[in-house]
Amino acid sequence: MGEQLAKPEDVAEYLGITVGSLAQHRYRGTGPAFIKAGRRVLYRWSSVEEWLTANTRTITGAA
């Protein structure tokens, strides 16, 4: 069996943001990769970790 999938509520809690903020990240394409299964939105934990790593900075203002 594959990796366990997470609901938006779980990911938002893990990231310390609201579910609405996570939805805005999806809408803007700036958040972690997600899976759309019918009407459900799911996340792979590995995608969340990859997104965090890709957004890690050592100084402010750096892209």
PLY file of the C-alpha trace (Angstrom):
ply
format ascii 1.0
element vertex 63
property float x
property float y
property float z
element edge 62
property int vertex1
property int vertex2
end_header
0.00 0.00 0.00
1.15 3.55 -0.71
1.81 6.50 1.49
-0.95 7.58 3.88
-2.84 10.63 2.63
-3.77 13.65 4.73
-6.88 15.82 4.75
-6.55 19.61 4.44
-7.45 19.98 8.14
-4.46 17.81 9.11
-2.05 19.66 6.85
-3.26 23.09 7.98
-2.80 22.11 11.62
0.69 20.77 10.90
1.67 24.00 9.11
0.07 26.21 11.76
-2.27 27.92 9.30
-6.02 27.92 8.75
-7.80 25.60 6.34
-8.83 28.73 4.44
-5.20 29.81 4.04
-4.33 26.36 2.74
-7.22 26.63 0.26
-5.84 29.98 -0.92
-2.44 28.34 -1.47
-4.17 25.71 -3.64
-6.06 28.36 -5.59
-2.92 30.42 -6.21
-0.75 27.40 -6.91
1.69 28.37 -4.16
1.12 25.51 -1.71
2.08 21.88 -1.52
1.06 19.56 -4.35
-2.33 17.98 -3.73
-4.57 15.25 -5.06
-8.11 15.89 -6.22
-10.19 12.71 -5.81
-13.67 13.63 -6.91
-14.60 16.51 -4.63
-12.05 15.54 -1.98
-8.67 17.21 -1.62
-5.87 15.10 -0.19
-2.15 15.60 0.39
0.81 13.26 0.47
2.93 14.03 3.52
6.01 13.75 1.31
4.63 16.58 -0.88
4.11 18.76 2.18
7.70 18.13 3.31
9.04 18.81 -0.20
7.13 22.10 -0.29
8.56 23.11 3.09
12.09 22.27 1.94
11.64 24.21 -1.30
10.49 27.25 0.70
13.29 27.17 3.27
15.36 30.36 3.22
18.53 31.43 4.97
17.95 35.20 4.63
14.90 37.40 4.18
14.16 38.85 0.79
15.86 36.02 -1.10
13.88 34.25 -3.80
0 1
1 2
2 3
3 4
4 5
5 6
6 7
7 8
8 9
9 10
10 11
11 12
12 13
13 14
14 15
15 16
16 17
17 18
18 19
19 20
20 21
21 22
22 23
23 24
24 25
25 26
26 27
27 28
28 29
29 30
30 31
31 32
32 33
33 34
34 35
35 36
36 37
37 38
38 39
39 40
40 41
41 42
42 43
43 44
44 45
45 46
46 47
47 48
48 49
49 50
50 51
51 52
52 53
53 54
54 55
55 56
56 57
57 58
58 59
59 60
60 61
61 62
